Amino acid sequence: MKSVILLFTFLLASASIAAQQNITGTVTDRDSGQTLPYASVIVTDTLQQIITTVQTDDNGHFSVAIPTTFNNGILTIRYIGYDDYIQKTQENKFPLVIKATLKPTTTLKEVVIKTKQNAVTSRGDKMIYNIQMAGIGAGNNGLETLQQLPGIRLDKDENLLFRGNGDIQIMINGKKSSLQGEALREFIRSLKGDDIASVEIIAQPSARYDASGTAGIINIVLKQKKEKSLSGNAYAWASYGEYFKHQYGGRIYYSDSLWNINGNTSYYKGNSVNHRHITQNIVTSQGIRTIDQTNEWLPETTSKNLNLAIERKLSKKQLISTDWQYYRSDSDEETYGATYESLNGSAVNTVKLTQHLLKPTERITGNIFYNFTNDSITTKLDVQANLARYTTSSDGYLRNDYPDQSYMQLNGNNNTRYTILTAQSDLRQRLIRPLHLETGFKYSYINMDYYNRYNTNNSGLLIIPDSLLTNDFTYKEHLTSAYAQLELNLDKWNIMAGLRAEHYQYEAVSFINHQSNTDSYINFFPSFSINYKEGNNRFQIGYSRRIGRPGYLSLNPYYLYLDAYTLQKGNPALKPQFYHSFQLGYIYKNALNLSLYGYLYKNGFINVIDYQEDRNYNVTYEANAATGKKIGFSASYPYSITPWWSMQLTAEATYSSESSDIPGFQYSGNGFRHEINLSENLTLKNDWTINVNGFYAGRSTVPNGYSKAIGDFSISAKKNLLNKKIQLSGGCTNILRKSLYHKVTEVQNVTTDWTNRWETRRFYLQATYYFGGGKSKTIKAASLNEETNRM
């Protein structure tokens, strides 16, 4: 029966395809030859009624299916900042191939009108935001531009969050960035908003992407120019909150008809602080035991980053590139604190904490990338190999002082080394004009060596045996995956369906504990998306099965001493968690954006706090114990109050339900969360730009507790000088100092109130010098996100 249904569906699709006439083509800039992505292609009849509309793809190509009943009409191509391209069409001229070259225009009135068209659209698994047409790029840097998009905001360290989740993949021009953390953040900040053509938000990644994670992918598509050019920028940045920080860096890029060379570097030095306060109330057989902990974490960090990428065009259809990055960070961390223990309100014990650690981290990543693309995009092949070496260590001591003048000092060092190798290939092939097949494979190998060694002056005050003070652990993983995906483009429909298969094998060995853990399994990850457009209305539905893999060290049966009342241990029985993830989207007039999204899961990760009443301390570990669901709704709308004042309003609400059946850590319940974000952009006279961003997150309940309401806002101003060669900017982030972590968990007999208050209110000043006139073309970077997220 299934075979009959599949055959019937294919015949219907084939009949629909056969009943179409086609116009295909490429849209380019007349002066530079640069292809123009997301240009609007509109076909109207002799009465000027719209027959169909499409947009060009990432490479400026388009394909329009015309009904056989169509006789004569007009094809119009529109792109912001360019004159319209107009050509008559006739039925006897099909199939029609067009190479449209658009002439840049300097007419301001036309630009203002077109910024209201096609600011947001959908295709396949992507929600695409045209930065120019949305009017949010001018005068802003890359971070300020991105945070004006629906669902995106910055955390306390100005890292990108999507729907409150930081577990996202960042891609540049469809290629995963080898930059991470502050290096990636500063690279995005160094971009001008005008450098960005569009941003694609992929909330439900299709089968072609790695199956891990639930937050999705953000792809930043940069403008590209093909003429010979040397461009770049240099910047200096300083800020002060409770401590002083400064950073220097720059980018340089050269391009001509054969070569693209990119380089960027940065240097950072600064002090920071986290004020932590944890209160635990534990119901025991003796009464209510209270453990009240406070500490100040004071890191001083120095980091440097160097990235170099070279691309060479071998022919009109082929190119090869390589990208290498070196990153080094040295952190000198001091921690001071105290723990006050009481029973039924009476003081029992006080333990003072002092900790000093030196933590150097070094990372080297690189790749080799090859691409073949024929003229009409009927075939596109990408092949790449990636290498990464990560080393991190810590050396220092932790000391506990007790009221009777005794103390316990734990001295030691830790060394962790990762080696990651990956290879992958992706092929996109047009089968017939509206139908594309995409297929590929990926292999990755991870080898981790972990060594931890401590010694103590007073083992009687240590809550773990001396035999556990040394830990030698290795982890090896082989992951092989392959996928196939079909995409069908009809007049009003875009349909994509795919399947990814993975074979996963690992071996985790703890030599000290004489314990090993091996496993292997095969998993399948289906995905599909359907897009439909009718006039001003666009609809999107998407589904994908996702996986969350445990961190490498989470499988290590070790004990890590945190303080006099807390141990952390690994769990060798930990398995991956799986999600059924979905999204329903609606766009009205390419502006109003509504989304209903969510995921269902079982055996999900939870962080267990296991109180040992007989010895009076906590053991924390990860376990597969959560079963539940999360459903969210988001709405966003861009609005121009005046030609110089625009805003983006986003509102989001989520409902969650979850349960755990771990003895001693059982709970079942539901929760609700809501958040409102408002971003305003004012473009004033004399090249002044002002940005105001604010958010409010109401009291958020979760199945095992709640988070208190928080809200804050940031303001910045920029001034361009010397014909926009120099940009001065300054401002203040989190002015109210309310952007903090404050969560209360209530599980059986233990209530934990945890507050982290970072150095969030910071005043900053930055000067950036731009030289040259060309735009950067980002070269394929090392593709290692899935492998590195679990470190």
Sequence and secondary structure as in RCSB ss.txt:
>XXXX:A:sequence
MKSVILLFTFLLASASIAAQQNITGTVTDRDSGQTLPYASVIVTDTLQQIITTVQTDDNGHFSVAIPTTFNNGIL
TIRYIGYDDYIQKTQENKFPLVIKATLKPTTTLKEVVIKTKQNAVTSRGDKMIYNIQMAGIGAGNNGLETLQQLP
GIRLDKDENLLFRGNGDIQIMINGKKSSLQGEALREFIRSLKGDDIASVEIIAQPSARYDASGTAGIINIVLKQK
KEKSLSGNAYAWASYGEYFKHQYGGRIYYSDSLWNINGNTSYYKGNSVNHRHITQNIVTSQGIRTIDQTNEWLPE
TTSKNLNLAIERKLSKKQLISTDWQYYRSDSDEETYGATYESLNGSAVNTVKLTQHLLKPTERITGNIFYNFTND
SITTKLDVQANLARYTTSSDGYLRNDYPDQSYMQLNGNNNTRYTILTAQSDLRQRLIRPLHLETGFKYSYINMDY
YNRYNTNNSGLLIIPDSLLTNDFTYKEHLTSAYAQLELNLDKWNIMAGLRAEHYQYEAVSFINHQSNTDSYINFF
PSFSINYKEGNNRFQIGYSRRIGRPGYLSLNPYYLYLDAYTLQKGNPALKPQFYHSFQLGYIYKNALNLSLYGYL
YKNGFINVIDYQEDRNYNVTYEANAATGKKIGFSASYPYSITPWWSMQLTAEATYSSESSDIPGFQYSGNGFRHE
INLSENLTLKNDWTINVNGFYAGRSTVPNGYSKAIGDFSISAKKNLLNKKIQLSGGCTNILRKSLYHKVTEVQNV
TTDWTNRWETRRFYLQATYYFGGGKSKTIKAASLNEETNRM
>XXXX:A:secstr
 HHHHHHHHHHHHHHHHHTEEEEEEEEEETTT  B TT EEEEEETT  EEEEEE  TTSEEEEEEETT  EEEE
EEE TTB  EEEEEEGGG SEEEEEEE B   HHHHHHHTTSSSEEEETTEEEEEHHHHT  TT BHHHHHTTST
TEEE TT  EEETTB   EEEETTEE S  HHHHHHHHHHSBGGGEEEEEEESS  TTS SB SS EEEEEE   
 S EEEEEEEEEEEESSSEEEEEEEEEEEE SSEEEEEEEEEEEEE  EEEEEEEEEEETTEEEEEEEEEEEEEE
EEEEEEEEEEEEE SSSEEEEEEEEEEEEEEEEEEEEEEEEEETTEEEEEEEEEEEEEEEEEEEEEEEEEEEE T
TSSEEEEEEEEEEEEEEEEEEEEEEE TTS EEEEEEEEEEEEEEEEEEEEEEEEEETTEEEEEEEEEEEEEEEE
EEEEEES GGG SS GGGSEEEEEEEEEEEEEEEEEEEE SSEEEEEEEEEEEEEEEEEETTTTEEEEEEEEEEE
EEEEEEEEETTEEEEEEEEEEEE   GGGG   EEEEETTEEEE  TT   EEEEEEEEEEEETTTEEEEEEEEE
EEEEEEEEEEEETTTTEEEEEEEEEEEEEEEEEEEEEEEEEETTEEEEEEEEEEEEEEEEEETTEEEEEEEEEEE
EEEEEEEEEGGGEEEEEEEEEE  EEETTEEE  EEEEEEEEEEEETTTTEEEEEEEESTTS   EEEEEEETTE
EEEEEEEE   EEEEEEEEEESS           HHHHTT 
